[in-house]
Amino acid sequence: MPTGEEESRQRIRDWYGLESDVLVEIEREVIGGDNGANGYTTRAQVDDIAARLRLHGGTRVLDVGTGRGWPALCFAATFGCRVVACDVPIEGLEVGMRRARHDGLDRLVGFVAASGEALPLRQGSFEALVHTDTLC
């Protein structure tokens, strides 16, 4: 019989494996875009975060808890930021990597499987750090 942790991991795999035109339409209606969102942060909120951080082309951003790449992909597409998107579930990162390749953003967005508690990154490598829909 699976443990609670095994069940949780399977639910995460199943959630990130969901992809359909209907989900994209829901995302467009609720979030305000179709950048791979899997949380509740809207496009307007992401634009506000970008304005507050004064993001621009070349800004190095760390997105902790990115899931499928939201808002990392949006920052790259809209502002030309160079983003490292990290999270633990590989399934979400795989969706984000496919999306980055499809949208031609794979030179701007890199994906790293890591917890925000133990990032394999050099200190001082980023000008901005974001986490949306992430419990810290």
Secondary structure, DSSP 8 states (H G I E B T S, - for coil): ---HHHHHHHHHHHHHH---HHHHHHHHHHTSS-S---SS--HHHHHHHHHHHT--TT-EEEEET-TTTTTHHHHHHHH--EEEEEES-HHHHHHHHHHHHHTT-TTTEEEEE--TTS--S-TT--SEEE-SS---
